[in-house]
């Protein structure tokens, strides 16, 4: 007997980090909010909810609660492909725009949602004190303690 279980209730909070191709700082501040609003629409149109987003010049953080019907990889791919087309079609970056072909996705507990939202929304202040590389290393230490140092993807 094959039973396909349906998920009726879920708390699938994911903190995504996307990086521009070659970490080029090509997300222009004057277009940042337009890009963030577009990505919010993509998330909403894929049975998910966006809680916080901030697009830095060379990387972007966003926190979503996603439907169990869509995997992290599927959602990240949809967001990356669609936002690249939108940014390039509307000439919203300083150059041809592309994301790295990989991203990071960290699970977040419901009790940490507010803390992660504040962290994402305070990116400008945060990056006055810490580079993206330093930030990423801390993420790996906190979220991925089981990864060997030589296996960490360098952005």
LINBEL-V184161 format. One record per run of one state. SS is the DSSP state (H for helix, E for strand, C for the rest). FROM is the first residue (numbers start at 0). TO is the last residue. If there is no record, write none. Layout:
<<SS	FROM	TO> <SS	FROM	TO>>
//
This chain:
<<C	0	11> <E	12	19> <H	20	22> <C	23	25> <E	26	26> <C	27	27> <H	28	43> <C	44	47> <E	48	54> <C	55	57> <E	58	64> <C	65	70> <H	71	88> <C	89	91> <E	92	92> <C	93	97> <E	98	98> <C	99	102> <E	103	107> <C	108	108> <H	109	120> <C	121	121> <H	122	125> <C	126	130> <H	131	142> <C	143	147> <H	148	150> <C	151	154>>
//
